[in-house]
Amino acid sequence: KRPASLIDFKNVSWRMSDHTLRYFSLRHGRRRDAADVTWSHAVNSRSRLAEALTGPTHMMEADVIIRGADPKEPIMAHPPDTDSDITLKEWLEALGGSDKGVKLDFKSLEAVSPSVVLLEDVYRSNRPVWVNADVLPGPGGLASPLDPLAFLSSVSTLPPHTVLSLGWTTGWTAGTDNAGYSWDMVRTMEEICRALEHPVTFPVRAALLAASFSQLSWLLQQSDRYTLTVWTGKDDKFPAQDLLAYKANFDSSRIYYDLPKSQIRNLPQRGLYT
């Protein structure tokens, strides 16, 4: 008998509360496979924005902080940068009639509330909007997470189809036995998310997944609002086979792969179980 942690998710019918896949299926004729969704990263400047808007990717990811000097307003930058050539307001206005989805990664709490106000006009296009923050300490994480209750309070007025991307601070060191996501980590995250009405995706580090299958399987079982978004650090090393159990045992609509194209092409196609 298969252990409970290895339930065959491919044979379970899930209610798709996250409209990201429905949106891109409608516009691009895609299957309901989250691996088809492609990403532009660090769209934090005018030049990167212009490139992303005319490129083939579906989702544009950018970092939001408060400018380090006056005027204090949300800008597109990743610490340690404190300034940028484009504000969040200008960035959102530049979206115009494009069909791109948006993922905003918040690096400080003070940037969240003024950014939420600016997002109002974006929703008129029905485009997917994700808001991301690391809200709990995770395996090897050294950075301080944002306070989860304060972050969730700040984004609580966003429309119900907004995807809350809630992650853990993490670290990874080559040549060592890196720990995965622990039971305490996933249970604490589930307690935070249990009462939410928004769809939630959990960004999880690819190099830590082999040691975390039971924990993340349990987490996804707790609600059909939950998905995973697999990402990688630029220097992380992991074999594609580490993703085999996830690819084989989870419905394809429940795992996004925010990975380089070369790693997407190497995703395993066959499963451990039939």
BAZA-986106 format. One line per 5 residues: number of its first residue (from 1); for each residue x, y, z of N, C-alpha, C, O, CB. Coordinates in steps of 0.05 Angstrom, whole numbers, plus 5000, padded with zeros to 4 digits. Atoms other than C-alpha are relative to their C-alpha. Glycine has a CB too. Layout:
BAZA-986106
NUM = X/Y/Z/X/Y/Z/X/Y/Z/X/Y/Z/X/Y/Z; ...
This chain:
BAZA-986106
1 = 5017/4976/5000/5000/5000/5000/5018/5025/5000/5037/5026/5015/4981/5000/5025; 4984/4976/5002/5027/5068/4981/4996/5018/5025/4974/5021/5034/4992/5016/4975; 5002/4982/4977/5043/5114/5040/4982/5024/4994/4980/5032/4971/5028/5010/5009; 5018/4977/5004/4995/5172/5051/5014/5023/4988/5001/5039/4973/4988/5008/5027; 4986/4977/5011/5049/5221/5033/5005/4998/4970/5013/5017/4958/5027/5003/5014
6 = 4995/5004/5029/5053/5191/4963/4974/4996/4985/4973/4981/4965/5018/4976/4996; 5025/5001/5014/4980/5199/4943/5003/5008/4971/5018/5027/4966/4979/5017/5014; 4998/4993/5029/4972/5200/4867/4983/5024/4994/4959/5021/4988/4992/4975/4983; 5015/4975/5004/4952/5272/4857/4990/5002/4971/4971/5018/4966/5017/5024/5006; 5008/4997/5027/4945/5261/4782/4971/4989/4996/4958/4996/4976/5019/4984/4982
11 = 5027/5011/5003/4880/5222/4793/4980/5015/5017/4957/5005/5021/5000/4971/5007; 5018/4984/4984/4849/5276/4837/4991/5024/4984/5008/5038/4972/5013/5008/5027; 5010/4976/5014/4804/5330/4807/4999/5024/5019/4986/5023/5040/4971/4994/4989; 4997/4976/4983/4821/5398/4836/4983/5023/4989/4982/5027/4965/5029/5008/5004; 5012/4975/5008/4780/5462/4835/5022/5020/4996/5038/5025/5014/4979/5009/5021
16 = 4978/4981/5006/4824/5513/4801/4992/5028/5009/4981/5043/4993/5007/5000/4970; 5007/4973/4990/4815/5575/4844/5019/5021/4991/5013/5045/4990/4999/5000/5031; 4981/4982/5011/4878/5606/4817/4994/5004/4970/4996/4984/4955/5030/4990/5004; 5009/4997/5028/4857/5637/4750/5023/5005/4981/5019/5010/4958/4981/5024/4999; 4977/4995/5017/4928/5645/4724/5000/4981/4976/5004/4990/4953/5026/4996/5015
21 = 5000/5019/5022/4924/5581/4682/4976/5004/4981/4979/5002/4957/5001/4972/5010; 5023/4996/5017/4854/5596/4658/5005/5025/4982/4997/5024/4958/4975/5005/5017; 4995/4975/5015/4876/5666/4636/5018/4994/4976/5012/5002/4953/5013/5021/5018; 4981/5005/5021/4935/5641/4595/4990/4978/4981/4997/4978/4957/5027/4992/5011; 5012/5019/5018/4896/5582/4567/4981/5014/4981/4981/5007/4957/4984/4978/5016
26 = 5019/4985/5017/4844/5631/4541/5015/5016/4979/5007/5017/4956/4983/5018/5017; 4985/4982/5018/4896/5678/4511/5019/4985/4981/5023/4993/4958/5015/5020/5016; 4979/5013/5015/4947/5627/4486/4994/4972/4992/5011/4958/4980/5026/5001/5016; 5007/5028/5007/4910/5562/4476/5016/4979/5014/5020/4957/5002/5003/4997/4970; 4984/5018/4986/4951/5528/4528/4984/4978/5015/4960/4982/5021/5018/5014/5020
31 = 5012/5020/4982/4936/5464/4566/5001/5011/5028/5014/5031/5034/5016/4973/4998; 4999/4991/4972/4924/5470/4640/5024/4987/5013/5022/4970/5030/4974/4992/5015; 4975/5011/4990/4997/5454/4654/5016/5024/5009/5025/5040/4993/5015/4983/4979; 4986/4977/4990/5032/5503/4700/5029/5002/4991/5041/5023/4992/5000/4999/5031; 4973/4999/5011/5099/5483/4670/5002/5016/4975/5024/5024/4966/5010/4971/4995
36 = 5000/4984/5025/5078/5520/4607/5003/5030/5005/5011/5045/4987/4974/4996/4985; 4998/4972/4994/5078/5587/4643/5030/5008/5002/5045/4995/5016/4986/5007/5027; 4972/4992/5001/5144/5624/4630/5003/5027/5013/4984/5043/5016/5010/5001/4971; 4995/4977/4982/5177/5680/4669/5022/5018/4990/5042/5009/4979/5007/4989/5027; 4978/4981/5002/5218/5743/4661/5007/5009/5028/4989/5015/5044/4992/5025/4982
41 = 4991/4995/4973/5260/5758/4722/5013/5028/5003/5023/5039/4984/5020/4979/5009; 4986/4975/4993/5285/5822/4756/4993/5022/4980/5011/5035/4969/5030/4996/5002; 5009/4979/5019/5244/5868/4711/4999/5027/5016/4978/5038/5020/4972/4993/4987; 4998/4977/4981/5269/5927/4753/5010/5025/4987/5018/5044/5001/5019/4992/5022; 4991/4976/5014/5288/5978/4700/4984/5005/4975/4969/4987/4966/5031/4998/4993
46 = 5015/4994/5024/5259/6012/4640/5008/4982/4977/4991/4973/4961/5004/5030/4992; 4991/5016/5022/5302/5972/4592/4990/4971/5004/4982/4958/4984/5030/5000/4998; 5010/5027/4995/5284/5905/4625/4970/4998/4996/4960/4978/4986/5008/4990/5028; 5029/5000/5004/5211/5924/4624/4993/4999/4971/4976/4984/4962/4987/5024/5014; 5005/5000/5029/5212/5940/4550/5006/4973/4988/4991/4964/4970/5017/5022/4987
51 = 4992/5027/5011/5247/5874/4536/4978/4980/5008/4970/4963/4991/5027/4992/5011; 5019/5020/4991/5197/5834/4578/4973/5004/4986/4959/4984/4979/4996/5002/5030; 5027/4995/5012/5135/5868/4548/4999/4991/4971/4977/4984/4961/4994/5030/5001; 5000/5009/5028/5157/5850/4477/5009/4971/4997/5009/4961/4974/5017/5018/4983; 4990/5028/5002/5184/5781/4494/4977/4980/5003/4954/4987/5005/5020/4995/5022
56 = 5020/5022/5001/5148/5713/4495/4990/4991/5027/4971/4975/5028/5011/4977/4985; 5008/5011/4974/5143/5702/4570/4973/5010/5009/4963/5031/5000/5021/5008/5021; 5027/4994/4991/5077/5702/4606/5000/5019/5025/4984/5038/5026/4985/4975/5007; 5000/4985/4975/5094/5730/4675/5025/5016/5003/5047/5007/4996/4998/4980/5024; 4977/4982/4995/5139/5789/4693/5003/5003/5030/4985/5011/5044/4996/5027/4986
61 = 4994/4998/4972/5172/5786/4761/5018/5024/5005/5038/5028/4991/5013/4974/5011; 4984/4977/4994/5199/5849/4793/5000/5005/5030/4982/4996/5044/4989/5026/4986; 4996/4995/4971/5223/5872/4862/4991/5029/5007/4996/5047/4992/5029/4995/5009; 5011/4974/4992/5190/5929/4900/5012/5008/5027/5010/4993/5047/4969/5000/5001; 4991/4989/4975/5222/5972/4954/4992/5030/5001/4981/5040/4981/5032/4998/5003
66 = 5004/4971/4998/5214/6043/4980/5026/5014/4993/5047/5006/5004/4989/5008/5028; 4976/4985/5008/5263/6092/4949/5015/5010/5025/5003/5019/5044/4994/5024/4982; 4984/4993/4977/5320/6106/4997/5002/5030/5005/5010/5038/5027/5027/4989/4997; 4999/4971/4997/5317/6182/4985/4973/5011/4992/4956/4997/4981/5023/5013/4983; 5026/4988/5008/5260/6231/4974/4999/5002/4969/5019/5006/4956/4998/5028/5012
71 = 5025/5006/4986/5210/6225/4945/4998/4970/5008/5005/4953/4991/4976/5008/4983; 5003/5028/4991/5196/6162/4986/4975/4988/4987/4953/4994/4994/4997/4999/5031; 5022/5013/5014/5154/6120/4940/5009/4972/4990/5033/4967/4989/4990/5017/4976; 4992/5026/5009/5152/6048/4914/5015/5001/4973/5006/5014/4955/4976/4982/4998; 4985/5001/5024/5205/6035/4862/5007/4971/4994/5004/4953/5011/5026/5017/5002
76 = 4992/5027/5008/5230/5974/4824/5030/4996/5004/5046/5007/4989/4992/4994/4970; 4971/5004/4994/5296/5952/4855/5002/4977/5020/4984/4971/5035/5013/5026/5011; 4993/5022/4981/5328/5894/4893/5022/5009/5018/5043/5018/5008/5007/4974/4984; 4978/4993/4982/5369/5908/4955/5026/4985/4992/5024/4961/4984/4993/4993/5029; 4994/4975/4985/5424/5930/4963/4994/5026/4985/4999/5048/4995/5028/5000/5008
81 = 5007/4975/5014/5400/5979/4909/4979/5015/5016/4962/5003/5029/4990/4994/4971; 5019/4983/4985/5362/6038/4939/4986/5019/4981/4969/5035/4990/5014/5015/5022; 5013/4982/5019/5341/6074/4875/4997/4985/4973/5008/4963/4970/5017/5026/4996; 5006/5013/5025/5317/6058/4805/4993/5021/4979/4988/5044/4987/4977/4979/5003; 5008/4981/5021/5301/6091/4738/4970/4997/4994/4960/5010/4975/5016/4995/4975
86 = 5029/5003/5004/5228/6070/4745/4986/4995/5026/4994/4978/5042/4994/4978/4979; 5016/5004/4976/5176/6075/4799/4979/4978/4994/4974/4971/4971/4986/5027/5009; 5021/5020/5003/5122/6023/4811/4976/5012/4984/4965/4999/4966/4990/4990/5027; 5022/4987/5014/5069/6073/4786/5006/5001/4970/4989/4994/4954/4996/5028/5011; 4993/4999/5028/5107/6083/4720/5001/4972/4988/4993/4968/4965/5027/5013/4997
91 = 4998/5027/5009/5119/6008/4715/4973/4989/4993/4969/4976/4972/5014/4982/5021; 5027/5009/5005/5045/5992/4721/4987/5014/4977/4972/5001/4962/4984/5003/5026; 5012/4985/5022/5025/6046/4673/5011/4990/4973/4996/4991/4953/5006/5030/5003; 4988/5009/5025/5073/6018/4621/4988/4973/4990/4992/4966/4967/5030/4997/5004; 5012/5025/5008/5035/5952/4621/4980/5004/4977/4977/4987/4959/4986/4986/5024
96 = 5018/4993/5021/4982/5985/4578/4981/4977/4993/4969/4964/5011/5015/5008/4975; 5018/5021/5009/4943/5935/4536/5013/4972/4998/5002/4954/4986/4989/5007/4974; 4986/5026/5002/4994/5878/4543/4984/4980/5016/4968/4986/5033/5029/5002/5011; 5014/5022/4985/4969/5810/4567/5019/4987/5019/5013/4964/5028/4989/4980/4980; 4981/5012/4981/5028/5798/4613/4989/4998/5028/4974/5016/5037/5027/5015/5000
101 = 5006/5002/4972/5018/5773/4683/5022/5014/5016/5044/5019/5006/4997/4971/5009; 4982/4984/4982/5052/5809/4742/5005/4985/5026/4986/4975/5038/4988/5028/5005; 4992/5010/4973/5090/5783/4802/5017/5021/5013/5039/5026/5003/5014/4972/4998; 4985/4980/4985/5113/5835/4852/5011/4987/5025/4996/4976/5041/4982/5024/5007; 4985/5012/4978/5165/5812/4902/5007/5022/5020/5023/5040/5014/5025/4985/4991
106 = 4996/4979/4980/5163/5855/4965/5023/4994/5019/5024/4972/5031/4975/5005/5016; 4977/5003/4983/5228/5865/5003/4998/5014/5027/5015/5011/5044/5024/5009/4985; 5004/4986/4975/5201/5910/5058/4970/5004/5004/4955/5007/4985/5016/5027/5000; 5028/4996/4994/5135/5919/5093/4991/5028/4993/4968/5032/4985/4995/4995/5030; 5008/4973/5006/5135/5994/5083/4992/5005/4971/4978/5024/4965/5021/5020/5008
111 = 5007/4997/5028/5129/5984/5008/4973/4988/4993/4962/4994/4972/5021/4987/4983; 5024/5016/5008/5067/5940/5011/4975/5017/4998/4962/5017/4977/4995/4978/5021; 5025/4985/5000/5010/5987/5030/4998/5020/4977/4978/5021/4963/4996/5014/5026; 5002/4981/5023/5026/6043/4980/5000/4986/4973/4989/4997/4954/5024/5020/5001; 5001/5015/5026/5036/5990/4926/4973/4989/4995/4963/4989/4972/5021/4978/5000
116 = 5027/5011/5003/4968/5959/4939/4982/5021/4988/4965/5015/4972/4990/4990/5027; 5017/4978/5010/4936/6027/4926/5005/5003/4970/4986/5007/4955/5006/5026/5014; 4994/4996/5028/4972/6032/4859/4990/4977/4982/4987/4980/4958/5030/5003/4996; 5008/5024/5016/4950/5962/4837/4971/5001/4991/4963/4985/4974/5003/4975/5017; 5029/5000/5006/4876/5982/4832/4995/5000/4970/4978/4985/4961/4987/5025/5012
121 = 5006/4999/5029/4879/6000/4758/5008/4975/4985/4997/4969/4964/5015/5024/4988; 4990/5023/5013/4917/5937/4740/4978/4979/4997/4978/4964/4977/5024/4988/5015; 5020/5021/5000/4858/5893/4757/4979/5003/4978/4964/4984/4973/4987/4998/5027; 5019/4996/5021/4815/5923/4702/5005/4983/4976/4987/4978/4960/4998/5029/4992; 4992/5017/5023/4853/5881/4652/4995/4970/5005/4997/4954/4986/5029/5005/4992
126 = 5004/5028/4991/4838/5816/4690/5026/4984/4998/5025/4959/5000/4979/4987/4982; 4975/5014/5002/4912/5799/4682/5007/4987/5027/4998/4997/5048/5023/5019/4992; 4992/5012/4975/4942/5751/4735/5018/5019/5015/5036/5031/5004/5014/4974/4995; 4983/4984/4982/4972/5788/4794/5008/4983/5023/4991/4973/5038/4986/5026/5009; 4989/5014/4977/5017/5754/4844/5015/5020/5018/5028/5037/5008/5019/4976/4991
131 = 4984/4984/4981/5045/5787/4907/5016/4981/5017/5005/4962/5029/4981/5019/5017; 4981/5019/4987/5105/5753/4938/5015/5013/5023/5023/5036/5022/5019/4990/4979; 4983/4993/4978/5141/5757/5004/5009/4975/5015/4994/4956/5017/4986/5020/5020; 4991/5021/4982/5183/5711/5047/4991/5008/5028/4999/5028/5039/5032/4996/4999; 5013/4993/4975/5144/5709/5111/5007/4981/5023/4999/4986/5046/4970/4999/4997
136 = 4991/5018/4979/5177/5652/5150/5029/4992/4996/5038/4992/4973/4982/4974/5002; 4973/5011/5003/5248/5628/5164/4999/4972/4989/4983/4955/4999/5016/5001/5026; 4999/5026/5011/5265/5567/5123/5027/4987/5001/5045/4998/5015/4991/5001/4971; 4975/5014/4998/5322/5518/5113/5024/5016/4990/5025/5025/4967/4999/4974/4984; 4976/4985/5007/5389/5554/5114/4995/5030/4996/5013/5044/4988/5011/4989/4975
141 = 5007/4971/5004/5354/5622/5113/5014/5018/5019/5013/5013/5044/4971/5004/5001; 4986/4981/4983/5395/5680/5140/4986/5027/5000/4988/5042/5019/5029/5003/4990; 5014/4974/5001/5353/5739/5117/4976/5000/5018/4965/4979/5025/4991/5006/4971; 5023/4997/4983/5297/5765/5161/4975/5000/4984/4972/5016/4965/5002/5025/5018; 5026/5000/5015/5227/5747/5135/4983/5024/5008/4987/5035/5030/4985/4974/5005
146 = 5019/4980/4993/5172/5798/5133/4980/4988/5020/4974/4964/5019/4985/5011/4974; 5020/5010/4981/5121/5793/5189/4976/4990/4985/4963/5006/4971/4993/5022/5021; 5021/5010/5017/5068/5747/5160/4973/5013/5005/4958/5019/4986/4997/4971/5005; 5026/4989/4994/5008/5777/5196/4998/5029/4989/4977/5038/4979/4994/5000/5030; 5000/4973/5010/5028/5848/5178/4998/5000/4969/4984/5017/4958/5026/5015/5009
151 = 5001/5001/5029/5040/5829/5105/4972/4993/4990/4961/5006/4972/5020/4980/4989; 5026/5009/5008/4974/5792/5099/4978/5022/5005/4959/5024/4990/4992/4974/5014; 5018/4978/4994/4937/5850/5132/5002/5021/4978/4981/5033/4970/5006/5012/5027; 4996/4979/5020/4967/5898/5080/4988/4992/4973/4980/5010/4958/5029/5006/4998; 5009/5008/5027/4945/5856/5020/4971/4989/5001/4961/4978/4981/5019/4979/4989
156 = 5026/5012/4997/4877/5834/5048/4978/5011/4983/4958/4998/4977/4992/5001/5029; 5021/4987/5017/4838/5883/5005/5003/4994/4970/4987/5002/4954/5001/5030/5004; 4996/5006/5029/4866/5856/4939/4978/4981/4991/4968/4965/5008/5028/4987/4996; 5022/5017/5010/4814/5821/4895/5005/4970/5005/5029/4962/5007/4996/5004/4970; 4996/5028/4991/4802/5747/4911/5015/4982/4981/5025/4961/4990/4973/4988/5004
161 = 4984/5017/5018/4836/5720/4849/5030/5007/5001/5046/4993/4988/4990/5002/4972; 4972/4994/4996/4902/5753/4869/5014/4976/5013/5004/4965/5032/5004/5025/5017; 4985/5022/4989/4954/5699/4882/5020/5011/5021/5036/5028/5015/5015/4985/4978; 4980/4993/4979/4991/5706/4948/5022/4979/4999/5018/4955/5003/4986/4999/5029; 4976/5017/5002/5061/5678/4939/5015/5003/5026/5029/5022/5030/5018/5008/4975
166 = 4990/4998/4972/5084/5663/5010/5022/4979/5004/5017/4955/5002/4977/4996/5020; 4977/5018/4999/5153/5634/5020/5015/5002/5026/5008/5016/5045/5018/5006/4978; 4982/5002/4978/5208/5618/5068/5027/5012/4991/5035/5010/4968/5004/4971/5010; 4972/4992/5006/5277/5651/5072/5017/4974/4999/5013/4957/5016/5012/5020/5021; 4984/5024/5003/5327/5598/5049/5029/5006/4993/5036/5028/4986/4987/4982/4978
171 = 4972/4999/5009/5400/5584/5036/5008/4973/4989/4994/4953/4994/5019/5008/5024; 4990/5025/5012/5439/5532/4998/5030/5002/4997/5040/5022/4988/4986/4993/4973; 4970/5000/5001/5513/5513/5003/5009/4975/4985/5002/4953/4993/5012/5001/5029; 4990/5022/5016/5549/5470/4952/5018/4982/5018/5032/4992/5035/5016/5010/4976; 4983/5019/4986/5583/5407/4978/4992/4993/5028/5007/4980/5043/5027/5011/5000
176 = 5009/5006/4973/5542/5402/5042/4973/4986/4998/4960/4986/4977/4998/5025/5017; 5026/5013/4999/5481/5363/5063/4979/5021/5008/4974/5025/5032/5001/4976/5020; 5020/4978/4994/5428/5418/5057/4974/4988/5009/4962/4971/4995/4996/5017/4975; 5026/5010/4989/5366/5406/5099/4977/5010/4982/4979/5031/4970/4996/5009/5029; 5024/4992/5014/5297/5409/5067/4981/5015/5017/4988/5024/5039/4986/4976/4988
181 = 5021/4986/4985/5233/5442/5089/4990/4980/5022/4981/4958/5016/4976/5009/4982; 5007/5018/4978/5217/5413/5158/4970/4999/5004/4955/5016/4993/5014/5009/5026; 5028/5001/4993/5150/5392/5186/4991/5025/5015/4969/5034/5010/4994/4975/5017; 5007/4975/4986/5150/5452/5232/4996/5023/4981/4978/5039/4984/5021/5007/5021; 5002/4978/5020/5161/5498/5173/4974/4999/4985/4961/5019/4981/5023/4999/4981
186 = 5025/5002/5017/5103/5471/5131/4975/5002/5017/4955/5013/5009/5000/4974/4984; 5023/4998/4983/5056/5465/5190/4995/5029/5009/4972/5038/5010/5003/4982/5025; 5003/4972/4993/5069/5537/5211/4989/5016/4977/4971/5033/4980/5027/5012/5009; 5010/4987/5024/5058/5560/5140/4970/4994/4996/4954/5012/4989/5016/4992/4975; 5028/5007/5004/4992/5522/5136/4982/5014/5020/4959/5021/5013/4997/4970/5001
191 = 5015/4986/4980/4968/5553/5200/4995/5029/4992/4973/5040/4997/5014/4999/5028; 5002/4972/5010/4981/5622/5170/4980/5002/4977/4965/5022/4976/5027/5011/4992; 5016/4998/5025/4945/5606/5105/4972/4988/5002/4956/4993/4984/5015/4986/4978; 5025/5016/4998/4887/5563/5130/4975/5017/4996/4956/5009/4982/4999/4987/5026; 5024/4984/5001/4837/5620/5137/4999/5019/4976/4979/5034/4973/4997/5015/5025
196 = 4999/4981/5023/4857/5658/5074/4980/4992/4979/4973/4968/4976/5028/5002/4988; 5019/5006/5022/4808/5663/5016/5015/5001/4973/5005/4990/4953/4977/5020/5000; 4985/4998/5025/4860/5679/4963/5014/4973/4993/5020/4958/5011/5022/5023/5001; 4982/5022/5007/4896/5625/4923/5028/5006/5010/5037/5029/5011/5001/4995/4970; 4973/4997/4989/4966/5613/4953/5019/4982/4985/5013/4959/4981/5000/4994/5030
201 = 4978/5016/5010/5029/5590/4919/5023/5002/5018/5029/5023/5029/5007/5008/4971; 4977/5000/4982/5089/5569/4959/5025/4998/4983/5030/4977/4971/4998/4976/5020; 4975/5002/5015/5156/5586/4926/5019/4982/5015/5026/4987/5038/5012/5028/4996; 4983/5019/4987/5202/5528/4941/5026/4996/4983/5025/4996/4958/4985/4972/5003; 4974/5001/5013/5276/5521/4925/5006/4973/4989/5005/4953/5003/5022/5009/5019
206 = 4997/5026/5014/5290/5466/4874/5021/4982/5013/5017/4958/5016/5007/5004/4971; 4978/5016/4989/5355/5444/4907/4993/4988/5027/5008/4971/5037/5025/5017/5003; 5009/5010/4974/5317/5430/4972/4977/4981/4998/4967/4971/5019/4993/5023/5018; 5025/5015/5003/5259/5390/4943/5004/4970/5005/4985/4957/5015/4989/5004/4973; 4997/5029/4996/5289/5320/4945/4997/4992/5029/4987/4970/5034/5028/4992/4990
211 = 5002/5006/4971/5291/5324/5021/4973/5009/5012/4970/5008/5036/5023/5012/5015; 5024/4987/4989/5221/5354/5027/4974/4989/4988/4953/5001/4992/5001/5029/4994; 5024/5009/5014/5172/5311/4988/4977/4994/5018/4954/5003/5013/5007/4975/4984; 5022/5006/4982/5131/5285/5046/4988/5025/5012/4963/5027/5014/5010/4982/5023; 5010/4976/4988/5126/5353/5078/4983/5017/4980/4962/5027/4987/5023/5017/5011
216 = 5014/4984/5020/5106/5390/5014/4975/4986/4989/4956/4999/4982/5018/5008/4978; 5024/5016/5007/5058/5334/4994/4978/5005/5020/4955/5011/5012/5006/4970/4998; 5020/4996/4979/5023/5342/5060/4989/5029/4998/4964/5033/5000/5012/4996/5028; 5009/4972/5002/5020/5418/5051/4980/5004/4978/4959/5017/4982/5024/5018/4996; 5019/4997/5022/4986/5414/4983/4974/4986/5005/4953/4994/4995/5013/4990/4975
221 = 5024/5015/4994/4936/5364/5010/4980/5016/5018/4957/5010/5019/5006/4974/5014; 5016/4985/4980/4910/5416/5060/4979/5018/4987/4959/5025/4999/5017/5016/5018; 5019/4983/5013/4874/5459/5008/5003/4999/4970/5026/4998/4960/5002/5029/5010; 4997/4999/5029/4858/5460/4934/5006/5029/4991/5008/5034/4967/4974/4991/4987; 4990/4973/5007/4877/5534/4937/5030/5002/4998/5041/5022/4989/4990/5021/5021
226 = 4971/4999/4998/4950/5516/4945/5013/4988/4975/5005/4968/4963/5009/4984/5025; 4982/5010/5021/5003/5507/4891/5029/5004/5009/5034/5017/5029/4995/5015/4972; 4971/4995/4996/5079/5505/4889/5011/5015/4977/5002/5012/4954/5015/4973/5004; 4984/4988/5022/5126/5549/4849/5029/4994/5005/5041/5004/5024/4995/5032/5000; 4972/5009/4996/5194/5517/4841/5019/5021/4987/5015/5029/4964/5004/4972/4986
231 = 4981/4980/5009/5252/5566/4835/5028/4990/5007/5031/4971/5022/4994/5028/5012; 4973/5007/4994/5327/5562/4837/5018/5024/5003/5014/5044/4989/5012/4981/4979; 4980/4980/4998/5385/5605/4860/5019/4998/4976/5022/4976/4965/5016/4998/5026; 4984/5000/5025/5433/5624/4803/5024/4981/5003/5034/4972/4982/5009/5028/4994; 4977/5018/4997/5489/5582/4833/4993/4972/5011/5010/4956/5016/5020/5013/5019
236 = 5009/5026/4990/5447/5523/4858/5005/4978/4980/5004/4982/4956/4970/5001/5007; 4996/5024/5016/5463/5454/4832/4981/4978/5010/4981/4972/5034/5030/4991/5001; 5018/5023/4993/5411/5398/4831/4994/4984/4975/4991/4996/4953/4974/5010/5014; 5007/5017/5024/5396/5339/4785/4970/5003/4994/4954/5005/5013/5008/4971/5005; 5028/4998/5007/5331/5343/4747/4984/4977/5013/4960/4980/5017/4997/4999/4969
241 = 5014/5023/4987/5314/5275/4778/4989/5007/5028/4971/4994/5038/5019/4977/5002; 5011/4991/4974/5303/5312/4844/4971/5008/4998/4956/5008/5018/5017/5023/5011; 5027/4991/5004/5238/5337/4814/4981/4977/4991/4957/4981/4986/4999/5023/4980; 5016/5022/5012/5215/5268/4790/4975/4994/5016/4954/4991/5004/5018/4975/4999; 5023/5007/4983/5169/5252/4849/4978/5021/4998/4955/5015/4998/5008/4996/5029
246 = 5019/4979/5002/5136/5320/4843/4986/5000/4972/4962/5002/4971/5013/5028/5004; 5011/5000/5027/5126/5316/4767/4982/4976/4997/4962/4977/4983/5023/4999/4979; 5015/5024/5004/5100/5245/4773/4974/4998/5016/4955/4986/5008/5017/4977/5007; 5022/5005/4981/5052/5251/4832/4982/5024/5005/4963/5021/5020/5012/4992/5025; 5017/4977/4996/5022/5320/4828/4986/5008/4974/4998/5006/4953/5016/5024/5011
251 = 5014/4990/5023/4969/5347/4781/5017/5022/4987/5028/5039/5001/4972/5009/5007; 4983/4981/5014/5004/5388/4727/4991/5029/5004/5007/5048/4999/5001/4994/4971; 5009/4973/4995/4962/5449/4746/5009/5011/5026/5004/5034/5033/4970/5002/4998; 4994/4992/4972/4991/5452/4816/5029/5005/5005/5037/5011/5028/4990/4979/5019; 4971/4994/4996/5066/5462/4804/5009/5018/4977/5010/5009/4954/5017/4974/5002
256 = 4987/4981/5019/5095/5523/4769/5031/4995/5002/5041/4989/5023/4993/5029/5006; 4971/5004/5001/5168/5518/4747/5013/5026/4991/5015/5032/4967/5008/4977/4982; 4987/4974/5005/5203/5586/4752/5030/4994/4998/5046/5002/5015/4994/5021/5022; 4973/5010/5003/5267/5556/4725/5011/5009/4972/4996/5016/4955/5001/4969/5002; 4988/4995/5026/5317/5570/4668/4989/4981/4979/4982/4958/4985/5030/4999/5001
261 = 5011/5017/5022/5295/5543/4600/5014/4973/4998/5002/4953/4993/5003/5015/4974; 4985/5025/5002/5350/5491/4601/4991/4980/5020/4990/4956/5014/5030/5005/5004; 5009/5019/4979/5324/5461/4666/4971/4992/4995/4963/4970/5001/5002/5013/5027; 5027/5007/5007/5252/5464/4642/5000/4977/4979/4984/4958/4981/4984/5024/4988; 4999/5021/5021/5271/5422/4581/5008/4973/5012/5001/4952/5001/5020/5008/4978
266 = 4991/5025/4987/5303/5371/4628/4981/4988/5020/4987/4968/5033/5026/5004/5012; 5019/5011/4981/5242/5361/4671/4993/4972/4994/4988/4965/4970/4975/5018/5002; 5007/5028/5005/5227/5287/4680/4972/4998/4989/4954/5012/4997/5003/4983/5025; 5027/5004/5012/5168/5263/4638/4986/4975/5010/4962/4973/5007/5003/4999/4970; 5012/5024/4990/5158/5195/4669/5000/4999/5030/5017/5012/5043/5014/4975/4989
271 = 5003/5000/4971/5137/5180/4740/5011/4976/5014/5018/4956/5001/4972/5004/5007; 4992/5023/4984/5158/5135/4796/4977/4980/5003/4982/4956/5007/5008/5010/5028; 5023/5017/4995/5087/5107/4800/4982/5001/4975/4980/5022/4962/4985/5007/5025; 5019/5001/5022/5038/5085/4747/4973/4989/5010/4954/4987/4994/5010/4982/4977
